[in-house]
Amino acid sequence: MHSLYHEAAAKMTADDGNHFEREGVISIAFNLLHITNMLDTEIY
């Protein structure tokens, strides 16, 4: 999971992350924010 996140974020521009496909669909940046928050709070 970590490597996929890093690969996706490294290749993404701000326009890519904030792109909305259509009304009612959240942006990629929103998903990446939540993945980051989950990883930050993950207990090993």
HTML snippet that shows the backbone in 3Dmol.js (N, CA, C, O; Angstrom):
<script src="https://3Dmol.org/build/3Dmol-min.js"></script>
<div id="view" style="width:600px;height:400px;position:relative"></div>
<script>
const pdb = `
ATOM      1  N   MET A   1       0.819  -1.183   0.000  1.00  0.00           N
ATOM      2  CA  MET A   1       0.000   0.000   0.000  1.00  0.00           C
ATOM      3  C   MET A   1       0.866   1.251   0.000  1.00  0.00           C
ATOM      4  O   MET A   1       0.601   2.198  -0.741  1.00  0.00           O
ATOM      5  N   HIS A   2       1.890   1.250   0.825  1.00  0.00           N
ATOM      6  CA  HIS A   2       2.752   2.427   0.915  1.00  0.00           C
ATOM      7  C   HIS A   2       3.431   2.732  -0.410  1.00  0.00           C
ATOM      8  O   HIS A   2       3.499   3.891  -0.821  1.00  0.00           O
ATOM      9  N   SER A   3       3.927   1.719  -1.071  1.00  0.00           N
ATOM     10  CA  SER A   3       4.637   1.957  -2.329  1.00  0.00           C
ATOM     11  C   SER A   3       3.684   2.468  -3.412  1.00  0.00           C
ATOM     12  O   SER A   3       4.070   3.311  -4.223  1.00  0.00           O
ATOM     13  N   LEU A   4       2.454   1.972  -3.434  1.00  0.00           N
ATOM     14  CA  LEU A   4       1.471   2.462  -4.400  1.00  0.00           C
ATOM     15  C   LEU A   4       1.131   3.925  -4.145  1.00  0.00           C
ATOM     16  O   LEU A   4       1.002   4.708  -5.086  1.00  0.00           O
ATOM     17  N   TYR A   5       0.988   4.294  -2.887  1.00  0.00           N
ATOM     18  CA  TYR A   5       0.702   5.687  -2.520  1.00  0.00           C
ATOM     19  C   TYR A   5       1.839   6.596  -2.965  1.00  0.00           C
ATOM     20  O   TYR A   5       1.598   7.636  -3.578  1.00  0.00           O
ATOM     21  N   HIS A   6       3.071   6.215  -2.664  1.00  0.00           N
ATOM     22  CA  HIS A   6       4.225   7.034  -3.035  1.00  0.00           C
ATOM     23  C   HIS A   6       4.368   7.154  -4.549  1.00  0.00           C
ATOM     24  O   HIS A   6       4.675   8.232  -5.057  1.00  0.00           O
ATOM     25  N   GLU A   7       4.151   6.075  -5.260  1.00  0.00           N
ATOM     26  CA  GLU A   7       4.250   6.105  -6.719  1.00  0.00           C
ATOM     27  C   GLU A   7       3.183   7.020  -7.327  1.00  0.00           C
ATOM     28  O   GLU A   7       3.475   7.821  -8.215  1.00  0.00           O
ATOM     29  N   ALA A   8       1.965   6.895  -6.849  1.00  0.00           N
ATOM     30  CA  ALA A   8       0.874   7.727  -7.371  1.00  0.00           C
ATOM     31  C   ALA A   8       1.108   9.199  -7.065  1.00  0.00           C
ATOM     32  O   ALA A   8       0.924  10.049  -7.936  1.00  0.00           O
ATOM     33  N   ALA A   9       1.508   9.507  -5.847  1.00  0.00           N
ATOM     34  CA  ALA A   9       1.711  10.901  -5.453  1.00  0.00           C
ATOM     35  C   ALA A   9       2.901  11.526  -6.174  1.00  0.00           C
ATOM     36  O   ALA A   9       2.881  12.720  -6.473  1.00  0.00           O
ATOM     37  N   ALA A  10       3.920  10.752  -6.453  1.00  0.00           N
ATOM     38  CA  ALA A  10       5.113  11.282  -7.119  1.00  0.00           C
ATOM     39  C   ALA A  10       4.833  11.683  -8.563  1.00  0.00           C
ATOM     40  O   ALA A  10       5.454  12.612  -9.081  1.00  0.00           O
ATOM     41  N   LYS A  11       3.916  10.999  -9.206  1.00  0.00           N
ATOM     42  CA  LYS A  11       3.617  11.257 -10.616  1.00  0.00           C
ATOM     43  C   LYS A  11       2.477  12.258 -10.812  1.00  0.00           C
ATOM     44  O   LYS A  11       2.170  12.627 -11.946  1.00  0.00           O
ATOM     45  N   MET A  12       1.851  12.699  -9.729  1.00  0.00           N
ATOM     46  CA  MET A  12       0.654  13.511  -9.819  1.00  0.00           C
ATOM     47  C   MET A  12       0.958  15.004  -9.706  1.00  0.00           C
ATOM     48  O   MET A  12       1.770  15.423  -8.881  1.00  0.00           O
ATOM     49  N   THR A  13       0.304  15.791 -10.537  1.00  0.00           N
ATOM     50  CA  THR A  13       0.387  17.244 -10.420  1.00  0.00           C
ATOM     51  C   THR A  13      -0.786  17.720  -9.566  1.00  0.00           C
ATOM     52  O   THR A  13      -1.695  16.946  -9.267  1.00  0.00           O
ATOM     53  N   ALA A  14      -0.764  18.994  -9.174  1.00  0.00           N
ATOM     54  CA  ALA A  14      -1.874  19.550  -8.396  1.00  0.00           C
ATOM     55  C   ALA A  14      -3.169  19.481  -9.192  1.00  0.00           C
ATOM     56  O   ALA A  14      -4.229  19.203  -8.630  1.00  0.00           O
ATOM     57  N   ASP A  15      -3.094  19.729 -10.481  1.00  0.00           N
ATOM     58  CA  ASP A  15      -4.296  19.640 -11.322  1.00  0.00           C
ATOM     59  C   ASP A  15      -4.851  18.220 -11.351  1.00  0.00           C
ATOM     60  O   ASP A  15      -6.067  18.030 -11.337  1.00  0.00           O
ATOM     61  N   ASP A  16      -3.976  17.228 -11.393  1.00  0.00           N
ATOM     62  CA  ASP A  16      -4.420  15.831 -11.371  1.00  0.00           C
ATOM     63  C   ASP A  16      -5.150  15.521 -10.065  1.00  0.00           C
ATOM     64  O   ASP A  16      -6.226  14.923 -10.074  1.00  0.00           O
ATOM     65  N   GLY A  17      -4.566  15.925  -8.960  1.00  0.00           N
ATOM     66  CA  GLY A  17      -5.137  15.620  -7.649  1.00  0.00           C
ATOM     67  C   GLY A  17      -6.461  16.297  -7.391  1.00  0.00           C
ATOM     68  O   GLY A  17      -7.317  15.743  -6.701  1.00  0.00           O
ATOM     69  N   ASN A  18      -6.644  17.478  -7.928  1.00  0.00           N
ATOM     70  CA  ASN A  18      -7.866  18.248  -7.684  1.00  0.00           C
ATOM     71  C   ASN A  18      -8.917  18.088  -8.772  1.00  0.00           C
ATOM     72  O   ASN A  18      -9.952  18.753  -8.736  1.00  0.00           O
ATOM     73  N   HIS A  19      -8.663  17.222  -9.730  1.00  0.00           N
ATOM     74  CA  HIS A  19      -9.598  17.013 -10.843  1.00  0.00           C
ATOM     75  C   HIS A  19     -10.881  16.354 -10.349  1.00  0.00           C
ATOM     76  O   HIS A  19     -10.847  15.406  -9.565  1.00  0.00           O
ATOM     77  N   PHE A  20     -12.009  16.872 -10.818  1.00  0.00           N
ATOM     78  CA  PHE A  20     -13.314  16.264 -10.541  1.00  0.00           C
ATOM     79  C   PHE A  20     -13.847  15.690 -11.842  1.00  0.00           C
ATOM     80  O   PHE A  20     -14.026  16.414 -12.821  1.00  0.00           O
ATOM     81  N   GLU A  21     -14.098  14.402 -11.852  1.00  0.00           N
ATOM     82  CA  GLU A  21     -14.607  13.729 -13.051  1.00  0.00           C
ATOM     83  C   GLU A  21     -16.008  14.233 -13.396  1.00  0.00           C
ATOM     84  O   GLU A  21     -16.311  14.529 -14.552  1.00  0.00           O
ATOM     85  N   ARG A  22     -16.853  14.322 -12.372  1.00  0.00           N
ATOM     86  CA  ARG A  22     -18.226  14.804 -12.556  1.00  0.00           C
ATOM     87  C   ARG A  22     -18.775  15.172 -11.175  1.00  0.00           C
ATOM     88  O   ARG A  22     -18.175  14.863 -10.145  1.00  0.00           O
ATOM     89  N   GLU A  23     -19.909  15.826 -11.183  1.00  0.00           N
ATOM     90  CA  GLU A  23     -20.561  16.238  -9.937  1.00  0.00           C
ATOM     91  C   GLU A  23     -20.854  15.019  -9.062  1.00  0.00           C
ATOM     92  O   GLU A  23     -21.351  14.001  -9.545  1.00  0.00           O
ATOM     93  N   GLY A  24     -20.542  15.133  -7.776  1.00  0.00           N
ATOM     94  CA  GLY A  24     -20.805  14.043  -6.844  1.00  0.00           C
ATOM     95  C   GLY A  24     -19.657  13.071  -6.669  1.00  0.00           C
ATOM     96  O   GLY A  24     -19.754  12.152  -5.856  1.00  0.00           O
ATOM     97  N   VAL A  25     -18.577  13.244  -7.406  1.00  0.00           N
ATOM     98  CA  VAL A  25     -17.409  12.364  -7.291  1.00  0.00           C
ATOM     99  C   VAL A  25     -16.300  13.150  -6.613  1.00  0.00           C
ATOM    100  O   VAL A  25     -15.978  14.260  -7.039  1.00  0.00           O
ATOM    101  N   ILE A  26     -15.717  12.594  -5.572  1.00  0.00           N
ATOM    102  CA  ILE A  26     -14.677  13.305  -4.841  1.00  0.00           C
ATOM    103  C   ILE A  26     -13.343  13.251  -5.592  1.00  0.00           C
ATOM    104  O   ILE A  26     -13.120  12.375  -6.428  1.00  0.00           O
ATOM    105  N   SER A  27     -12.480  14.188  -5.283  1.00  0.00           N
ATOM    106  CA  SER A  27     -11.191  14.280  -5.972  1.00  0.00           C
ATOM    107  C   SER A  27     -10.208  13.241  -5.444  1.00  0.00           C
ATOM    108  O   SER A  27     -10.404  12.674  -4.369  1.00  0.00           O
ATOM    109  N   ILE A  28      -9.171  13.005  -6.199  1.00  0.00           N
ATOM    110  CA  ILE A  28      -8.097  12.102  -5.774  1.00  0.00           C
ATOM    111  C   ILE A  28      -7.410  12.654  -4.535  1.00  0.00           C
ATOM    112  O   ILE A  28      -7.039  11.894  -3.641  1.00  0.00           O
ATOM    113  N   ALA A  29      -7.236  13.984  -4.473  1.00  0.00           N
ATOM    114  CA  ALA A  29      -6.588  14.605  -3.319  1.00  0.00           C
ATOM    115  C   ALA A  29      -7.337  14.278  -2.027  1.00  0.00           C
ATOM    116  O   ALA A  29      -6.711  14.043  -0.993  1.00  0.00           O
ATOM    117  N   PHE A  30      -8.656  14.261  -2.076  1.00  0.00           N
ATOM    118  CA  PHE A  30      -9.463  13.912  -0.908  1.00  0.00           C
ATOM    119  C   PHE A  30      -9.152  12.490  -0.444  1.00  0.00           C
ATOM    120  O   PHE A  30      -8.982  12.247   0.751  1.00  0.00           O
ATOM    121  N   ASN A  31      -9.080  11.562  -1.381  1.00  0.00           N
ATOM    122  CA  ASN A  31      -8.746  10.172  -1.036  1.00  0.00           C
ATOM    123  C   ASN A  31      -7.349  10.049  -0.471  1.00  0.00           C
ATOM    124  O   ASN A  31      -7.138   9.336   0.510  1.00  0.00           O
ATOM    125  N   LEU A  32      -6.379  10.744  -1.082  1.00  0.00           N
ATOM    126  CA  LEU A  32      -5.003  10.674  -0.594  1.00  0.00           C
ATOM    127  C   LEU A  32      -4.877  11.263   0.815  1.00  0.00           C
ATOM    128  O   LEU A  32      -4.102  10.763   1.631  1.00  0.00           O
ATOM    129  N   LEU A  33      -5.633  12.317   1.098  1.00  0.00           N
ATOM    130  CA  LEU A  33      -5.636  12.899   2.443  1.00  0.00           C
ATOM    131  C   LEU A  33      -6.100  11.868   3.462  1.00  0.00           C
ATOM    132  O   LEU A  33      -5.494  11.728   4.524  1.00  0.00           O
ATOM    133  N   HIS A  34      -7.165  11.151   3.148  1.00  0.00           N
ATOM    134  CA  HIS A  34      -7.688  10.161   4.086  1.00  0.00           C
ATOM    135  C   HIS A  34      -6.762   8.958   4.231  1.00  0.00           C
ATOM    136  O   HIS A  34      -6.650   8.400   5.322  1.00  0.00           O
ATOM    137  N   ILE A  35      -6.108   8.553   3.168  1.00  0.00           N
ATOM    138  CA  ILE A  35      -5.125   7.464   3.280  1.00  0.00           C
ATOM    139  C   ILE A  35      -3.981   7.894   4.192  1.00  0.00           C
ATOM    140  O   ILE A  35      -3.534   7.125   5.043  1.00  0.00           O
ATOM    141  N   THR A  36      -3.512   9.125   4.012  1.00  0.00           N
ATOM    142  CA  THR A  36      -2.428   9.646   4.851  1.00  0.00           C
ATOM    143  C   THR A  36      -2.855   9.684   6.313  1.00  0.00           C
ATOM    144  O   THR A  36      -2.090   9.281   7.189  1.00  0.00           O
ATOM    145  N   ASN A  37      -4.054  10.157   6.584  1.00  0.00           N
ATOM    146  CA  ASN A  37      -4.547  10.200   7.970  1.00  0.00           C
ATOM    147  C   ASN A  37      -4.642   8.803   8.570  1.00  0.00           C
ATOM    148  O   ASN A  37      -4.298   8.616   9.737  1.00  0.00           O
ATOM    149  N   MET A  38      -5.096   7.827   7.807  1.00  0.00           N
ATOM    150  CA  MET A  38      -5.188   6.456   8.309  1.00  0.00           C
ATOM    151  C   MET A  38      -3.796   5.903   8.618  1.00  0.00           C
ATOM    152  O   MET A  38      -3.602   5.241   9.638  1.00  0.00           O
ATOM    153  N   LEU A  39      -2.825   6.175   7.735  1.00  0.00           N
ATOM    154  CA  LEU A  39      -1.483   5.671   7.974  1.00  0.00           C
ATOM    155  C   LEU A  39      -0.831   6.347   9.177  1.00  0.00           C
ATOM    156  O   LEU A  39      -0.065   5.716   9.905  1.00  0.00           O
ATOM    157  N   ASP A  40      -1.133   7.626   9.387  1.00  0.00           N
ATOM    158  CA  ASP A  40      -0.582   8.349  10.528  1.00  0.00           C
ATOM    159  C   ASP A  40      -1.116   7.844  11.856  1.00  0.00           C
ATOM    160  O   ASP A  40      -0.414   7.892  12.865  1.00  0.00           O
ATOM    161  N   THR A  41      -2.348   7.362  11.867  1.00  0.00           N
ATOM    162  CA  THR A  41      -2.957   6.912  13.114  1.00  0.00           C
ATOM    163  C   THR A  41      -2.887   5.397  13.298  1.00  0.00           C
ATOM    164  O   THR A  41      -3.350   4.877  14.313  1.00  0.00           O
ATOM    165  N   GLU A  42      -2.318   4.694  12.337  1.00  0.00           N
ATOM    166  CA  GLU A  42      -2.232   3.246  12.391  1.00  0.00           C
ATOM    167  C   GLU A  42      -1.354   2.795  13.555  1.00  0.00           C
ATOM    168  O   GLU A  42      -0.261   3.322  13.761  1.00  0.00           O
ATOM    169  N   ILE A  43      -1.831   1.839  14.293  1.00  0.00           N
ATOM    170  CA  ILE A  43      -1.087   1.292  15.434  1.00  0.00           C
ATOM    171  C   ILE A  43      -0.476  -0.039  15.021  1.00  0.00           C
ATOM    172  O   ILE A  43      -1.160  -0.917  14.497  1.00  0.00           O
ATOM    173  N   TYR A  44       0.791  -0.170  15.261  1.00  0.00           N
ATOM    174  CA  TYR A  44       1.479  -1.401  14.903  1.00  0.00           C
ATOM    175  C   TYR A  44       1.483  -2.374  16.039  1.00  0.00           C
ATOM    176  O   TYR A  44       2.024  -3.472  15.909  1.00  0.00           O
TER     177      TYR A  44
END
`;
const viewer = $3Dmol.createViewer("view");
viewer.addModel(pdb, "pdb");
viewer.setStyle({}, {cartoon: {color: "spectrum"}});
viewer.zoomTo();
viewer.render();
</script>
